[in-house]
Amino acid sequence: QVQLVESGGGLVQAGGSLTLDCAASGIIFRPNTMGWYRQAPGNQRELVATISSGGSTNYADSVKGRFTISRDNAKNTVHLQMNSLHPEDTAVYYCSLKRSGFPVYDYWGQGTQVTVSL
């Protein structure tokens, strides 16, 4: 059974930093693309960042230069370093996994709340 467990969310002031962590289990981690998505109240879930099995990264325009996604294949973990946080970054952040050869992200964590105050 595949499980993705996020941690590291919380409350931070604008301009501050947080690091989100996601631990994967129940699947061979290395071949898969990992992603972070977020959903704010009243909004659709949106892509934040992705990282391929080879380490190629992709970011939403709104977070480029502020967020960094990374992965540790030895530990089956993916991380999202978030700097210069804005109140509009407030959302529930979800870790996701797209299996190699599959077109969609079909495994999701339970989400972790990030709240950025003024």
C-alpha positions as CSV (number, residue, x, y, z in Angstrom):
1,Q,0.0,0.0,0.0
2,V,1.5,3.3,-1.1
3,Q,1.5,6.0,1.6
4,L,2.7,9.6,1.4
5,V,3.0,11.4,4.7
6,E,3.6,15.1,4.8
7,S,5.0,17.1,7.7
8,G,6.4,20.6,8.4
9,G,3.4,22.8,7.9
10,G,2.5,25.6,10.4
11,L,2.1,29.3,10.9
12,V,4.7,31.7,9.8
13,Q,4.9,35.5,9.3
14,A,5.2,37.0,5.8
15,G,8.8,36.9,4.7
16,G,9.5,33.8,6.7
17,S,10.5,30.3,5.7
18,L,9.1,26.8,6.1
19,T,10.3,23.4,4.9
20,L,7.7,20.7,4.0
21,D,8.7,17.0,4.1
22,C,7.1,14.0,2.5
23,A,7.9,10.4,3.3
24,A,6.9,7.7,0.8
25,S,6.4,4.1,1.6
26,G,5.0,1.0,-0.1
27,I,6.5,1.8,-3.5
28,I,9.9,1.8,-5.2
29,F,10.6,5.5,-4.9
30,R,13.4,6.3,-7.3
31,P,11.6,5.9,-10.7
32,N,8.7,8.2,-9.9
33,T,8.0,11.9,-10.3
34,M,7.1,13.7,-7.1
35,G,5.1,16.8,-6.8
36,W,3.8,19.4,-4.4
37,Y,0.4,20.8,-4.9
38,R,-1.6,23.3,-2.8
39,Q,-5.2,24.2,-2.4
40,A,-6.5,27.4,-0.8
41,P,-10.1,27.8,0.4
42,G,-12.4,28.3,-2.5
43,N,-9.7,27.6,-5.0
44,Q,-8.8,24.6,-7.1
45,R,-5.8,22.5,-6.3
46,E,-2.8,23.9,-8.1
47,L,0.7,22.7,-9.0
48,V,3.5,24.2,-6.9
49,A,6.6,22.2,-8.0
50,T,7.6,18.8,-9.4
51,I,10.8,16.8,-9.5
52,S,11.5,14.0,-11.9
53,S,13.4,10.8,-11.1
54,G,16.4,12.4,-12.7
55,G,16.1,15.5,-10.6
56,S,14.6,17.9,-13.2
57,T,12.4,20.4,-11.5
58,N,9.4,22.5,-12.5
59,Y,7.8,25.4,-10.6
60,A,4.7,27.4,-10.8
61,D,5.5,31.0,-11.8
62,S,4.1,32.3,-8.5
63,V,6.8,30.4,-6.5
64,K,9.8,30.5,-8.8
65,G,12.9,31.9,-7.0
66,R,11.3,31.4,-3.6
67,F,10.6,27.7,-3.4
68,T,12.9,24.8,-3.9
69,I,11.9,21.1,-4.4
70,S,14.4,18.4,-3.7
71,R,14.4,14.6,-3.2
72,D,16.4,12.0,-1.3
73,N,16.0,8.7,-3.1
74,A,17.9,6.9,-0.3
75,K,15.4,8.0,2.3
76,N,12.3,8.0,0.0
77,T,11.6,11.6,0.8
78,V,10.8,14.8,-1.0
79,H,11.1,18.3,0.4
80,L,9.8,21.7,-0.4
81,Q,11.9,24.6,1.0
82,M,9.7,27.7,1.0
83,N,11.3,31.1,1.5
84,S,10.0,34.7,1.4
85,L,6.5,33.4,2.1
86,H,3.5,35.6,1.2
87,P,0.0,35.5,2.7
88,E,-1.2,34.2,-0.6
89,D,0.9,31.1,-0.1
90,T,-1.6,30.1,2.6
91,A,-3.1,26.7,1.6
92,V,-3.1,23.0,2.4
93,Y,0.0,21.6,0.7
94,Y,-0.2,18.0,-0.7
95,C,2.6,15.7,-1.6
96,S,1.9,13.6,-4.7
97,L,3.5,10.8,-6.7
98,K,3.2,10.0,-10.4
99,R,4.3,6.6,-11.3
100,S,6.8,6.1,-14.1
101,G,4.9,5.5,-17.3
102,F,1.6,6.8,-15.9
103,P,0.1,10.2,-17.0
104,V,-1.3,11.5,-13.8
105,Y,-0.5,11.9,-10.1
106,D,-2.4,9.0,-8.6
107,Y,-1.1,9.0,-5.0
108,W,-1.6,11.8,-2.6
109,G,-0.8,12.6,1.0
110,Q,-3.3,13.8,3.5
111,G,-2.0,17.4,3.3
112,T,-0.4,19.8,5.7
113,Q,-1.6,23.3,6.4
114,V,0.6,26.3,5.7
115,T,-0.6,29.7,7.0
116,V,1.3,32.9,6.3
117,S,0.3,35.9,8.4
118,L,0.9,39.5,7.7
